[in-house]
Amino acid sequence: MTKPDFSKMSRQELRAYILAHREDDEAIEVLIKRRNPNSPTYPFPQTNEDLREMEEILKKKLGSSEEVV
């Protein structure tokens, strides 16, 4: 079986392919490298305060008030 040309796939097509072929590390790497350049980036937490801020960000993104572990 030959692999599809990931460079010709749209982001949605690539995501669908990965969901159907979860073991394909090459496809996953391609998707990661295609990240949206407009997405916010967050620095790695250095202090406990930073960690609490990151937890709040994750809670909002996940739409949950549960504690992030």
PQR file of N, CA, C, O and H, with PARSE charges and radii, in Angstrom:
ATOM      1  N   MET A   1       0.848  -1.182   0.000 -0.4000 1.5000
ATOM      2  CA  MET A   1       0.000   0.000   0.000 -0.0000 2.0000
ATOM      3  C   MET A   1       0.889   1.239   0.000  0.5500 1.7000
ATOM      4  O   MET A   1       1.828   1.333   0.791 -0.5500 1.4000
ATOM      5  N   THR A   2       0.600   2.173  -0.870 -0.4000 1.5000
ATOM      6  CA  THR A   2       1.362   3.408  -0.897 -0.0000 2.0000
ATOM      7  C   THR A   2       0.648   4.460  -0.057  0.5500 1.7000
ATOM      8  O   THR A   2      -0.580   4.498   0.030 -0.5500 1.4000
ATOM      9  H   THR A   2      -0.162   2.097  -1.513  0.4000 1.0000
ATOM     10  N   LYS A   3       1.462   5.308   0.555 -0.4000 1.5000
ATOM     11  CA  LYS A   3       0.892   6.370   1.380 -0.0000 2.0000
ATOM     12  C   LYS A   3       0.433   7.520   0.501  0.5500 1.7000
ATOM     13  O   LYS A   3       1.018   7.776  -0.551 -0.5500 1.4000
ATOM     14  H   LYS A   3       2.459   5.277   0.484  0.4000 1.0000
ATOM     15  N   PRO A   4      -0.612   8.209   0.930 -0.5600 1.5000
ATOM     16  CA  PRO A   4      -1.059   9.373   0.166  0.2800 2.0000
ATOM     17  C   PRO A   4      -0.032  10.507   0.282  0.5500 1.7000
ATOM     18  O   PRO A   4       0.815  10.505   1.175 -0.5500 1.4000
ATOM     19  N   ASP A   5      -0.124  11.460  -0.627 -0.4000 1.5000
ATOM     20  CA  ASP A   5       0.752  12.620  -0.594 -0.0000 2.0000
ATOM     21  C   ASP A   5       0.162  13.622   0.400  0.5500 1.7000
ATOM     22  O   ASP A   5      -0.788  14.338   0.085 -0.5500 1.4000
ATOM     23  H   ASP A   5      -0.812  11.462  -1.353  0.4000 1.0000
ATOM     24  N   PHE A   6       0.733  13.662   1.594 -0.4000 1.5000
ATOM     25  CA  PHE A   6       0.201  14.512   2.653 -0.0000 2.0000
ATOM     26  C   PHE A   6       0.256  15.989   2.290  0.5500 1.7000
ATOM     27  O   PHE A   6      -0.573  16.771   2.754 -0.5500 1.4000
ATOM     28  H   PHE A   6       1.505  13.081   1.850  0.4000 1.0000
ATOM     29  N   SER A   7       1.229  16.380   1.463 -0.4000 1.5000
ATOM     30  CA  SER A   7       1.362  17.793   1.098 -0.0000 2.0000
ATOM     31  C   SER A   7       0.200  18.282   0.237  0.5500 1.7000
ATOM     32  O   SER A   7      -0.050  19.485   0.162 -0.5500 1.4000
ATOM     33  H   SER A   7       1.903  15.745   1.087  0.4000 1.0000
ATOM     34  N   LYS A   8      -0.509  17.364  -0.410 -0.4000 1.5000
ATOM     35  CA  LYS A   8      -1.641  17.736  -1.251 -0.0000 2.0000
ATOM     36  C   LYS A   8      -2.972  17.669  -0.496  0.5500 1.7000
ATOM     37  O   LYS A   8      -4.012  18.054  -1.031 -0.5500 1.4000
ATOM     38  H   LYS A   8      -0.305  16.387  -0.349  0.4000 1.0000
ATOM     39  N   MET A   9      -2.936  17.185   0.737 -0.4000 1.5000
ATOM     40  CA  MET A   9      -4.160  17.064   1.526 -0.0000 2.0000
ATOM     41  C   MET A   9      -4.437  18.362   2.277  0.5500 1.7000
ATOM     42  O   MET A   9      -3.518  19.048   2.727 -0.5500 1.4000
ATOM     43  H   MET A   9      -2.091  16.873   1.171  0.4000 1.0000
ATOM     44  N   SER A  10      -5.717  18.681   2.402 -0.4000 1.5000
ATOM     45  CA  SER A  10      -6.089  19.820   3.242 -0.0000 2.0000
ATOM     46  C   SER A  10      -5.907  19.401   4.704  0.5500 1.7000
ATOM     47  O   SER A  10      -5.728  18.221   5.005 -0.5500 1.4000
ATOM     48  H   SER A  10      -6.463  18.125   2.036  0.4000 1.0000
ATOM     49  N   ARG A  11      -5.953  20.365   5.588 -0.4000 1.5000
ATOM     50  CA  ARG A  11      -5.809  20.067   7.020 -0.0000 2.0000
ATOM     51  C   ARG A  11      -6.919  19.108   7.470  0.5500 1.7000
ATOM     52  O   ARG A  11      -6.665  18.176   8.233 -0.5500 1.4000
ATOM     53  H   ARG A  11      -6.098  21.324   5.344  0.4000 1.0000
ATOM     54  N   GLN A  12      -8.137  19.337   6.998 -0.4000 1.5000
ATOM     55  CA  GLN A  12      -9.255  18.460   7.385 -0.0000 2.0000
ATOM     56  C   GLN A  12      -9.081  17.049   6.838  0.5500 1.7000
ATOM     57  O   GLN A  12      -9.377  16.074   7.529 -0.5500 1.4000
ATOM     58  H   GLN A  12      -8.344  20.094   6.377  0.4000 1.0000
ATOM     59  N   GLU A  13      -8.607  16.935   5.612 -0.4000 1.5000
ATOM     60  CA  GLU A  13      -8.370  15.616   5.028 -0.0000 2.0000
ATOM     61  C   GLU A  13      -7.274  14.872   5.794  0.5500 1.7000
ATOM     62  O   GLU A  13      -7.376  13.671   6.043 -0.5500 1.4000
ATOM     63  H   GLU A  13      -8.367  17.727   5.051  0.4000 1.0000
ATOM     64  N   LEU A  14      -6.232  15.606   6.160 -0.4000 1.5000
ATOM     65  CA  LEU A  14      -5.142  14.997   6.911 -0.0000 2.0000
ATOM     66  C   LEU A  14      -5.612  14.536   8.284  0.5500 1.7000
ATOM     67  O   LEU A  14      -5.244  13.452   8.738 -0.5500 1.4000
ATOM     68  H   LEU A  14      -6.149  16.582   5.958  0.4000 1.0000
ATOM     69  N   ARG A  15      -6.417  15.348   8.941 -0.4000 1.5000
ATOM     70  CA  ARG A  15      -6.965  14.942  10.250 -0.0000 2.0000
ATOM     71  C   ARG A  15      -7.815  13.687  10.115  0.5500 1.7000
ATOM     72  O   ARG A  15      -7.718  12.778  10.940 -0.5500 1.4000
ATOM     73  H   ARG A  15      -6.716  16.228   8.572  0.4000 1.0000
ATOM     74  N   ALA A  16      -8.645  13.630   9.080 -0.4000 1.5000
ATOM     75  CA  ALA A  16      -9.488  12.447   8.867 -0.0000 2.0000
ATOM     76  C   ALA A  16      -8.621  11.221   8.604  0.5500 1.7000
ATOM     77  O   ALA A  16      -8.912  10.133   9.101 -0.5500 1.4000
ATOM     78  H   ALA A  16      -8.724  14.368   8.410  0.4000 1.0000
ATOM     79  N   TYR A  17      -7.557  11.396   7.824 -0.4000 1.5000
ATOM     80  CA  TYR A  17      -6.647  10.287   7.547 -0.0000 2.0000
ATOM     81  C   TYR A  17      -6.011   9.787   8.847  0.5500 1.7000
ATOM     82  O   TYR A  17      -5.922   8.582   9.079 -0.5500 1.4000
ATOM     83  H   TYR A  17      -7.321  12.280   7.420  0.4000 1.0000
ATOM     84  N   ILE A  18      -5.576  10.715   9.682 -0.4000 1.5000
ATOM     85  CA  ILE A  18      -4.932  10.326  10.947 -0.0000 2.0000
ATOM     86  C   ILE A  18      -5.918   9.597  11.858  0.5500 1.7000
ATOM     87  O   ILE A  18      -5.549   8.629  12.524 -0.5500 1.4000
ATOM     88  H   ILE A  18      -5.649  11.694   9.493  0.4000 1.0000
ATOM     89  N   LEU A  19      -7.150  10.051  11.890 -0.4000 1.5000
ATOM     90  CA  LEU A  19      -8.142   9.362  12.720 -0.0000 2.0000
ATOM     91  C   LEU A  19      -8.365   7.929  12.242  0.5500 1.7000
ATOM     92  O   LEU A  19      -8.637   7.039  13.046 -0.5500 1.4000
ATOM     93  H   LEU A  19      -7.450  10.837  11.349  0.4000 1.0000
ATOM     94  N   ALA A  20      -8.249   7.708  10.935 -0.4000 1.5000
ATOM     95  CA  ALA A  20      -8.419   6.364  10.382 -0.0000 2.0000
ATOM     96  C   ALA A  20      -7.134   5.541  10.456  0.5500 1.7000
ATOM     97  O   ALA A  20      -7.186   4.312  10.416 -0.5500 1.4000
ATOM     98  H   ALA A  20      -8.028   8.431  10.281  0.4000 1.0000
ATOM     99  N   HIS A  21      -5.973   6.214  10.565 -0.4000 1.5000
ATOM    100  CA  HIS A  21      -4.659   5.539  10.587 -0.0000 2.0000
ATOM    101  C   HIS A  21      -3.825   6.089  11.739  0.5500 1.7000
ATOM    102  O   HIS A  21      -2.782   6.707  11.522 -0.5500 1.4000
ATOM    103  H   HIS A  21      -5.931   7.212  10.597  0.4000 1.0000
ATOM    104  N   ARG A  22      -4.279   5.867  12.933 -0.4000 1.5000
ATOM    105  CA  ARG A  22      -3.651   6.447  14.124 -0.0000 2.0000
ATOM    106  C   ARG A  22      -2.199   6.023  14.342  0.5500 1.7000
ATOM    107  O   ARG A  22      -1.470   6.684  15.082 -0.5500 1.4000
ATOM    108  H   ARG A  22      -5.126   5.365  13.109  0.4000 1.0000
ATOM    109  N   GLU A  23      -1.780   4.954  13.723 -0.4000 1.5000
ATOM    110  CA  GLU A  23      -0.411   4.465  13.903 -0.0000 2.0000
ATOM    111  C   GLU A  23       0.575   5.132  12.944  0.5500 1.7000
ATOM    112  O   GLU A  23       1.778   4.888  13.039 -0.5500 1.4000
ATOM    113  H   GLU A  23      -2.372   4.418  13.122  0.4000 1.0000
ATOM    114  N   ASP A  24       0.099   5.957  12.037 -0.4000 1.5000
ATOM    115  CA  ASP A  24       0.953   6.585  11.024 -0.0000 2.0000
ATOM    116  C   ASP A  24       1.631   7.831  11.597  0.5500 1.7000
ATOM    117  O   ASP A  24       1.090   8.936  11.535 -0.5500 1.4000
ATOM    118  H   ASP A  24      -0.878   6.156  11.959  0.4000 1.0000
ATOM    119  N   ASP A  25       2.824   7.629  12.155 -0.4000 1.5000
ATOM    120  CA  ASP A  25       3.564   8.720  12.788 -0.0000 2.0000
ATOM    121  C   ASP A  25       3.955   9.811  11.804  0.5500 1.7000
ATOM    122  O   ASP A  25       4.004  10.987  12.166 -0.5500 1.4000
ATOM    123  H   ASP A  25       3.263   6.732  12.205  0.4000 1.0000
ATOM    124  N   GLU A  26       4.232   9.435  10.572 -0.4000 1.5000
ATOM    125  CA  GLU A  26       4.621  10.426   9.564 -0.0000 2.0000
ATOM    126  C   GLU A  26       3.485  11.422   9.325  0.5500 1.7000
ATOM    127  O   GLU A  26       3.724  12.627   9.236 -0.5500 1.4000
ATOM    128  H   GLU A  26       4.193   8.480  10.278  0.4000 1.0000
ATOM    129  N   ALA A  27       2.271  10.930   9.223 -0.4000 1.5000
ATOM    130  CA  ALA A  27       1.119  11.803   9.006 -0.0000 2.0000
ATOM    131  C   ALA A  27       0.903  12.724  10.208  0.5500 1.7000
ATOM    132  O   ALA A  27       0.571  13.898  10.046 -0.5500 1.4000
ATOM    133  H   ALA A  27       2.077   9.952   9.295  0.4000 1.0000
ATOM    134  N   ILE A  28       1.091  12.191  11.392 -0.4000 1.5000
ATOM    135  CA  ILE A  28       0.933  12.995  12.601 -0.0000 2.0000
ATOM    136  C   ILE A  28       1.970  14.113  12.623  0.5500 1.7000
ATOM    137  O   ILE A  28       1.646  15.250  12.967 -0.5500 1.4000
ATOM    138  H   ILE A  28       1.361  11.237  11.523  0.4000 1.0000
ATOM    139  N   GLU A  29       3.207  13.802  12.262 -0.4000 1.5000
ATOM    140  CA  GLU A  29       4.259  14.823  12.214 -0.0000 2.0000
ATOM    141  C   GLU A  29       3.921  15.920  11.218  0.5500 1.7000
ATOM    142  O   GLU A  29       4.133  17.100  11.498 -0.5500 1.4000
ATOM    143  H   GLU A  29       3.470  12.878  11.983  0.4000 1.0000
ATOM    144  N   VAL A  30       3.401  15.545  10.063 -0.4000 1.5000
ATOM    145  CA  VAL A  30       3.028  16.535   9.049 -0.0000 2.0000
ATOM    146  C   VAL A  30       1.950  17.458   9.597  0.5500 1.7000
ATOM    147  O   VAL A  30       2.017  18.673   9.409 -0.5500 1.4000
ATOM    148  H   VAL A  30       3.229  14.586   9.835  0.4000 1.0000
ATOM    149  N   LEU A  31       0.961  16.893  10.272 -0.4000 1.5000
ATOM    150  CA  LEU A  31      -0.117  17.711  10.840 -0.0000 2.0000
ATOM    151  C   LEU A  31       0.424  18.662  11.900  0.5500 1.7000
ATOM    152  O   LEU A  31       0.038  19.830  11.934 -0.5500 1.4000
ATOM    153  H   LEU A  31       0.906  15.906  10.426  0.4000 1.0000
ATOM    154  N   ILE A  32       1.298  18.187  12.749 -0.4000 1.5000
ATOM    155  CA  ILE A  32       1.881  19.038  13.789 -0.0000 2.0000
ATOM    156  C   ILE A  32       2.657  20.199  13.159  0.5500 1.7000
ATOM    157  O   ILE A  32       2.569  21.333  13.630 -0.5500 1.4000
ATOM    158  H   ILE A  32       1.613  17.238  12.721  0.4000 1.0000
ATOM    159  N   LYS A  33       3.400  19.922  12.119 -0.4000 1.5000
ATOM    160  CA  LYS A  33       4.194  20.962  11.465 -0.0000 2.0000
ATOM    161  C   LYS A  33       3.322  21.992  10.755  0.5500 1.7000
ATOM    162  O   LYS A  33       3.776  23.100  10.468 -0.5500 1.4000
ATOM    163  H   LYS A  33       3.472  19.001  11.737  0.4000 1.0000
ATOM    164  N   ARG A  34       2.077  21.633  10.470 -0.4000 1.5000
ATOM    165  CA  ARG A  34       1.149  22.548   9.802 -0.0000 2.0000
ATOM    166  C   ARG A  34       0.362  23.407  10.777  0.5500 1.7000
ATOM    167  O   ARG A  34      -0.685  23.943  10.413 -0.5500 1.4000
ATOM    168  H   ARG A  34       1.708  20.733  10.703  0.4000 1.0000
ATOM    169  N   ARG A  35       0.820  23.544  11.958 -0.4000 1.5000
ATOM    170  CA  ARG A  35       0.047  24.286  12.955 -0.0000 2.0000
ATOM    171  C   ARG A  35      -0.350  25.663  12.437  0.5500 1.7000
ATOM    172  O   ARG A  35       0.314  26.224  11.565 -0.5500 1.4000
ATOM    173  H   ARG A  35       1.670  23.108  12.254  0.4000 1.0000
ATOM    174  N   ASN A  36      -1.410  26.187  12.967 -0.4000 1.5000
ATOM    175  CA  ASN A  36      -1.904  27.491  12.567 -0.0000 2.0000
ATOM    176  C   ASN A  36      -0.961  28.566  13.109  0.5500 1.7000
ATOM    177  O   ASN A  36      -0.776  28.656  14.323 -0.5500 1.4000
ATOM    178  H   ASN A  36      -1.949  25.731  13.676  0.4000 1.0000
ATOM    179  N   PRO A  37      -0.362  29.381  12.241 -0.5600 1.5000
ATOM    180  CA  PRO A  37       0.570  30.400  12.723  0.2800 2.0000
ATOM    181  C   PRO A  37      -0.107  31.487  13.549  0.5500 1.7000
ATOM    182  O   PRO A  37       0.571  32.258  14.228 -0.5500 1.4000
ATOM    183  N   ASN A  38      -1.430  31.558  13.498 -0.4000 1.5000
ATOM    184  CA  ASN A  38      -2.163  32.562  14.273 -0.0000 2.0000
ATOM    185  C   ASN A  38      -2.581  32.047  15.644  0.5500 1.7000
ATOM    186  O   ASN A  38      -3.143  32.794  16.444 -0.5500 1.4000
ATOM    187  H   ASN A  38      -1.980  30.931  12.946  0.4000 1.0000
ATOM    188  N   SER A  39      -2.310  30.781  15.917 -0.4000 1.5000
ATOM    189  CA  SER A  39      -2.662  30.216  17.218 -0.0000 2.0000
ATOM    190  C   SER A  39      -1.783  30.829  18.301  0.5500 1.7000
ATOM    191  O   SER A  39      -0.594  31.061  18.083 -0.5500 1.4000
ATOM    192  H   SER A  39      -1.853  30.173  15.267  0.4000 1.0000
ATOM    193  N   PRO A  40      -2.362  31.087  19.457 -0.5600 1.5000
ATOM    194  CA  PRO A  40      -1.540  31.640  20.540  0.2800 2.0000
ATOM    195  C   PRO A  40      -0.534  30.602  21.035  0.5500 1.7000
ATOM    196  O   PRO A  40      -0.790  29.398  21.001 -0.5500 1.4000
ATOM    197  N   THR A  41       0.596  31.088  21.487 -0.4000 1.5000
ATOM    198  CA  THR A  41       1.589  30.209  22.092 -0.0000 2.0000
ATOM    199  C   THR A  41       1.720  30.595  23.562  0.5500 1.7000
ATOM    200  O   THR A  41       1.560  31.758  23.933 -0.5500 1.4000
ATOM    201  H   THR A  41       0.804  32.066  21.515  0.4000 1.0000
ATOM    202  N   TYR A  42       2.005  29.619  24.368 -0.4000 1.5000
ATOM    203  CA  TYR A  42       2.114  29.842  25.803 -0.0000 2.0000
ATOM    204  C   TYR A  42       3.463  29.323  26.276  0.5500 1.7000
ATOM    205  O   TYR A  42       3.860  28.213  25.920 -0.5500 1.4000
ATOM    206  H   TYR A  42       2.135  28.674  24.066  0.4000 1.0000
ATOM    207  N   PRO A  43       4.171  30.114  27.077 -0.5600 1.5000
ATOM    208  CA  PRO A  43       5.464  29.645  27.591  0.2800 2.0000
ATOM    209  C   PRO A  43       5.259  28.521  28.600  0.5500 1.7000
ATOM    210  O   PRO A  43       4.211  28.423  29.238 -0.5500 1.4000
ATOM    211  N   PHE A  44       6.275  27.676  28.732 -0.4000 1.5000
ATOM    212  CA  PHE A  44       6.216  26.604  29.710 -0.0000 2.0000
ATOM    213  C   PHE A  44       6.166  27.213  31.112  0.5500 1.7000
ATOM    214  O   PHE A  44       6.937  28.128  31.403 -0.5500 1.4000
ATOM    215  H   PHE A  44       7.126  27.755  28.214  0.4000 1.0000
ATOM    216  N   PRO A  45       5.284  26.732  31.986 -0.5600 1.5000
ATOM    217  CA  PRO A  45       5.186  27.301  33.341  0.2800 2.0000
ATOM    218  C   PRO A  45       6.507  27.168  34.111  0.5500 1.7000
ATOM    219  O   PRO A  45       7.085  26.083  34.186 -0.5500 1.4000
ATOM    220  N   GLN A  46       6.973  28.281  34.678 -0.4000 1.5000
ATOM    221  CA  GLN A  46       8.218  28.295  35.438 -0.0000 2.0000
ATOM    222  C   GLN A  46       7.979  28.359  36.948  0.5500 1.7000
ATOM    223  O   GLN A  46       8.809  27.903  37.735 -0.5500 1.4000
ATOM    224  H   GLN A  46       6.503  29.162  34.617  0.4000 1.0000
ATOM    225  N   THR A  47       6.842  28.926  37.342 -0.4000 1.5000
ATOM    226  CA  THR A  47       6.537  29.089  38.765 -0.0000 2.0000
ATOM    227  C   THR A  47       5.174  28.474  39.057  0.5500 1.7000
ATOM    228  O   THR A  47       4.452  28.081  38.141 -0.5500 1.4000
ATOM    229  H   THR A  47       6.168  29.296  36.703  0.4000 1.0000
ATOM    230  N   ASN A  48       4.828  28.394  40.340 -0.4000 1.5000
ATOM    231  CA  ASN A  48       3.503  27.893  40.706 -0.0000 2.0000
ATOM    232  C   ASN A  48       2.405  28.807  40.175  0.5500 1.7000
ATOM    233  O   ASN A  48       1.336  28.337  39.784 -0.5500 1.4000
ATOM    234  H   ASN A  48       5.415  28.714  41.084  0.4000 1.0000
ATOM    235  N   GLU A  49       2.667  30.112  40.162 -0.4000 1.5000
ATOM    236  CA  GLU A  49       1.700  31.063  39.623 -0.0000 2.0000
ATOM    237  C   GLU A  49       1.488  30.802  38.128  0.5500 1.7000
ATOM    238  O   GLU A  49       0.353  30.803  37.652 -0.5500 1.4000
ATOM    239  H   GLU A  49       3.535  30.494  40.480  0.4000 1.0000
ATOM    240  N   ASP A  50       2.570  30.582  37.394 -0.4000 1.5000
ATOM    241  CA  ASP A  50       2.472  30.252  35.974 -0.0000 2.0000
ATOM    242  C   ASP A  50       1.655  28.981  35.771  0.5500 1.7000
ATOM    243  O   ASP A  50       0.838  28.897  34.853 -0.5500 1.4000
ATOM    244  H   ASP A  50       3.492  30.581  37.781  0.4000 1.0000
ATOM    245  N   LEU A  51       1.879  28.001  36.629 -0.4000 1.5000
ATOM    246  CA  LEU A  51       1.160  26.738  36.527 -0.0000 2.0000
ATOM    247  C   LEU A  51      -0.337  26.943  36.747  0.5500 1.7000
ATOM    248  O   LEU A  51      -1.161  26.368  36.037 -0.5500 1.4000
ATOM    249  H   LEU A  51       2.542  28.069  37.374  0.4000 1.0000
ATOM    250  N   ARG A  52      -0.681  27.768  37.738 -0.4000 1.5000
ATOM    251  CA  ARG A  52      -2.108  28.053  37.982 -0.0000 2.0000
ATOM    252  C   ARG A  52      -2.730  28.763  36.779  0.5500 1.7000
ATOM    253  O   ARG A  52      -3.859  28.460  36.394 -0.5500 1.4000
ATOM    254  H   ARG A  52      -0.012  28.236  38.315  0.4000 1.0000
ATOM    255  N   GLU A  53      -1.994  29.709  36.185 -0.4000 1.5000
ATOM    256  CA  GLU A  53      -2.505  30.396  35.001 -0.0000 2.0000
ATOM    257  C   GLU A  53      -2.736  29.404  33.854  0.5500 1.7000
ATOM    258  O   GLU A  53      -3.750  29.472  33.161 -0.5500 1.4000
ATOM    259  H   GLU A  53      -1.076  29.955  36.497  0.4000 1.0000
ATOM    260  N   MET A  54      -1.792  28.492  33.667 -0.4000 1.5000
ATOM    261  CA  MET A  54      -1.927  27.499  32.597 -0.0000 2.0000
ATOM    262  C   MET A  54      -3.131  26.594  32.857  0.5500 1.7000
ATOM    263  O   MET A  54      -3.844  26.233  31.920 -0.5500 1.4000
ATOM    264  H   MET A  54      -0.968  28.438  34.230  0.4000 1.0000
ATOM    265  N   GLU A  55      -3.363  26.229  34.099 -0.4000 1.5000
ATOM    266  CA  GLU A  55      -4.532  25.414  34.427 -0.0000 2.0000
ATOM    267  C   GLU A  55      -5.816  26.141  34.056  0.5500 1.7000
ATOM    268  O   GLU A  55      -6.744  25.533  33.522 -0.5500 1.4000
ATOM    269  H   GLU A  55      -2.785  26.522  34.860  0.4000 1.0000
ATOM    270  N   GLU A  56      -5.875  27.445  34.338 -0.4000 1.5000
ATOM    271  CA  GLU A  56      -7.065  28.226  33.999 -0.0000 2.0000
ATOM    272  C   GLU A  56      -7.266  28.288  32.491  0.5500 1.7000
ATOM    273  O   GLU A  56      -8.391  28.178  32.003 -0.5500 1.4000
ATOM    274  H   GLU A  56      -5.121  27.938  34.772  0.4000 1.0000
ATOM    275  N   ILE A  57      -6.184  28.463  31.762 -0.4000 1.5000
ATOM    276  CA  ILE A  57      -6.273  28.491  30.300 -0.0000 2.0000
ATOM    277  C   ILE A  57      -6.806  27.162  29.784  0.5500 1.7000
ATOM    278  O   ILE A  57      -7.689  27.136  28.927 -0.5500 1.4000
ATOM    279  H   ILE A  57      -5.270  28.553  32.159  0.4000 1.0000
ATOM    280  N   LEU A  58      -6.272  26.055  30.304 -0.4000 1.5000
ATOM    281  CA  LEU A  58      -6.720  24.732  29.863 -0.0000 2.0000
ATOM    282  C   LEU A  58      -8.178  24.483  30.226  0.5500 1.7000
ATOM    283  O   LEU A  58      -8.922  23.898  29.440 -0.5500 1.4000
ATOM    284  H   LEU A  58      -5.554  26.076  31.001  0.4000 1.0000
ATOM    285  N   LYS A  59      -8.590  24.921  31.407 -0.4000 1.5000
ATOM    286  CA  LYS A  59      -9.991  24.756  31.810 -0.0000 2.0000
ATOM    287  C   LYS A  59     -10.916  25.478  30.842  0.5500 1.7000
ATOM    288  O   LYS A  59     -11.951  24.946  30.441 -0.5500 1.4000
ATOM    289  H   LYS A  59      -7.986  25.397  32.046  0.4000 1.0000
ATOM    290  N   LYS A  60     -10.530  26.703  30.469 -0.4000 1.5000
ATOM    291  CA  LYS A  60     -11.361  27.468  29.532 -0.0000 2.0000
ATOM    292  C   LYS A  60     -11.402  26.787  28.167  0.5500 1.7000
ATOM    293  O   LYS A  60     -12.461  26.693  27.547 -0.5500 1.4000
ATOM    294  H   LYS A  60      -9.689  27.135  30.795  0.4000 1.0000
ATOM    295  N   LYS A  61     -10.249  26.314  27.702 -0.4000 1.5000
ATOM    296  CA  LYS A  61     -10.195  25.655  26.390 -0.0000 2.0000
ATOM    297  C   LYS A  61     -11.004  24.364  26.386  0.5500 1.7000
ATOM    298  O   LYS A  61     -11.639  24.027  25.387 -0.5500 1.4000
ATOM    299  H   LYS A  61      -9.388  26.391  28.205  0.4000 1.0000
ATOM    300  N   LEU A  62     -10.980  23.646  27.501 -0.4000 1.5000
ATOM    301  CA  LEU A  62     -11.700  22.375  27.580 -0.0000 2.0000
ATOM    302  C   LEU A  62     -13.158  22.568  27.957  0.5500 1.7000
ATOM    303  O   LEU A  62     -13.946  21.624  27.895 -0.5500 1.4000
ATOM    304  H   LEU A  62     -10.464  23.920  28.312  0.4000 1.0000
ATOM    305  N   GLY A  63     -13.526  23.795  28.351 -0.4000 1.5000
ATOM    306  CA  GLY A  63     -14.911  24.071  28.718 -0.0000 2.0000
ATOM    307  C   GLY A  63     -15.331  23.342  29.964  0.5500 1.7000
ATOM    308  O   GLY A  63     -16.469  22.888  30.079 -0.5500 1.4000
ATOM    309  H   GLY A  63     -12.886  24.561  28.401  0.4000 1.0000
ATOM    310  N   SER A  64     -14.401  23.229  30.910 -0.4000 1.5000
ATOM    311  CA  SER A  64     -14.664  22.456  32.109 -0.0000 2.0000
ATOM    312  C   SER A  64     -14.195  23.210  33.337  0.5500 1.7000
ATOM    313  O   SER A  64     -13.241  23.985  33.275 -0.5500 1.4000
ATOM    314  H   SER A  64     -13.476  23.599  30.816  0.4000 1.0000
ATOM    315  N   SER A  65     -14.859  22.983  34.437 -0.4000 1.5000
ATOM    316  CA  SER A  65     -14.411  23.579  35.700 -0.0000 2.0000
ATOM    317  C   SER A  65     -13.693  22.533  36.546  0.5500 1.7000
ATOM    318  O   SER A  65     -13.357  22.777  37.705 -0.5500 1.4000
ATOM    319  H   SER A  65     -15.634  22.353  34.487  0.4000 1.0000
ATOM    320  N   GLU A  66     -13.459  21.340  35.936 -0.4000 1.5000
ATOM    321  CA  GLU A  66     -12.772  20.288  36.665 -0.0000 2.0000
ATOM    322  C   GLU A  66     -11.308  20.654  36.848  0.5500 1.7000
ATOM    323  O   GLU A  66     -10.737  21.401  36.053 -0.5500 1.4000
ATOM    324  H   GLU A  66     -13.732  21.141  34.995  0.4000 1.0000
ATOM    325  N   GLU A  67     -10.711  20.120  37.901 -0.4000 1.5000
ATOM    326  CA  GLU A  67      -9.296  20.377  38.146 -0.0000 2.0000
ATOM    327  C   GLU A  67      -8.453  19.655  37.114  0.5500 1.7000
ATOM    328  O   GLU A  67      -8.674  18.477  36.833 -0.5500 1.4000
ATOM    329  H   GLU A  67     -11.175  19.513  38.546  0.4000 1.0000
ATOM    330  N   VAL A  68      -7.479  20.368  36.547 -0.4000 1.5000
ATOM    331  CA  VAL A  68      -6.579  19.789  35.570 -0.0000 2.0000
ATOM    332  C   VAL A  68      -5.461  19.099  36.321  0.5500 1.7000
ATOM    333  O   VAL A  68      -4.830  19.692  37.197 -0.5500 1.4000
ATOM    334  H   VAL A  68      -7.300  21.325  36.775  0.4000 1.0000
ATOM    335  N   VAL A  69      -5.216  17.833  35.975 -0.4000 1.5000
ATOM    336  CA  VAL A  69      -4.188  17.051  36.675 -0.0000 2.0000
ATOM    337  C   VAL A  69      -2.923  17.024  35.869  0.5500 1.7000
ATOM    338  O   VAL A  69      -1.938  16.415  36.287 -0.5500 1.4000
ATOM    339  H   VAL A  69      -5.728  17.352  35.264  0.4000 1.0000
TER
END
